[in-house]
Amino acid sequence: PLAKYETTNLTENSFTVLYSDSEQQEISLSEHPELENVDGVSAIGSSEFDSAGVLFYRKSEEEIVALSRSCTHQQCPTEPFSPE
């Protein structure tokens, strides 16, 4: 399975990804409009907290899932995904 990051503070404008005990990054929904709707999917490339990139999935009105694109078996990036 892909590593999962905790997400918090979901509002109509943004959400926060927690990537260590004391570090976090705010993600703007205006930069990821697909996530404004349930079942929306988006991604970011290499970031300060994950060099392989991060996949986002809007699971419900209250939850966005954030997964590392780094394969836990071969330590390489996975391909982008689609909910279809």
C-alpha positions in Angstrom: 0.0 0.0 0.0 1.0 3.6 -0.5 2.0 5.7 2.5 -0.9 7.9 3.7 -0.6 11.4 5.1 -3.0 12.8 7.7 -5.2 15.7 6.4 -6.9 18.2 8.7 -8.6 21.6 8.7 -10.7 21.0 5.5 -12.5 24.2 4.7 -14.1 25.5 1.5 -10.8 27.0 0.6 -8.0 24.7 1.7 -6.9 21.7 3.7 -3.7 20.8 5.6 -1.4 17.9 5.1 0.5 16.8 8.2 3.8 15.2 7.2 5.8 14.9 10.4 5.2 15.4 14.1 5.6 19.2 13.8 5.4 20.0 10.1 2.5 20.6 7.8 1.6 22.2 4.4 -1.6 24.0 3.5 -3.1 23.0 0.1 -5.3 25.5 -1.6 -8.4 24.1 -3.3 -8.3 26.9 -5.9 -5.1 25.1 -7.1 -6.9 21.7 -7.1 -10.5 22.5 -8.2 -11.1 18.7 -8.8 -11.1 18.3 -5.0 -14.1 20.6 -4.5 -16.4 17.7 -5.4 -16.6 14.2 -3.8 -14.7 11.7 -5.8 -12.4 14.4 -7.2 -8.8 13.4 -7.8 -5.7 15.6 -8.0 -2.0 15.4 -7.4 1.2 17.5 -6.8 4.6 16.6 -8.1 7.7 16.6 -6.0 7.1 18.6 -2.8 9.1 19.7 0.2 7.7 16.7 2.1 7.5 14.0 -0.6 9.9 13.9 -3.5 7.8 11.4 -5.4 4.7 13.5 -5.2 1.3 13.2 -3.6 -2.1 12.0 -4.8 -5.3 13.5 -3.4 -8.7 12.0 -3.4 -11.9 13.7 -2.1 -13.5 10.7 -0.3 -16.4 12.7 1.2 -17.5 16.2 2.1 -15.5 15.9 5.3 -12.4 14.0 4.1 -9.6 14.2 1.6 -7.1 11.3 1.4 -3.4 12.1 0.7 -1.2 9.3 -0.5 2.5 9.3 -1.4 3.2 8.3 -5.0 6.3 6.5 -3.8 6.0 2.7 -4.2 6.7 1.1 -0.8 8.2 -2.0 -2.6 10.5 -0.5 -5.2 10.9 3.1 -4.0 9.8 4.5 -7.3 6.9 6.9 -8.2 3.6 5.3 -9.1 1.6 6.5 -12.1 -1.3 9.0 -11.5 -4.6 7.4 -10.9 -8.2 8.0 -11.8 -11.4 7.0 -9.9 -12.8 5.3 -13.0 
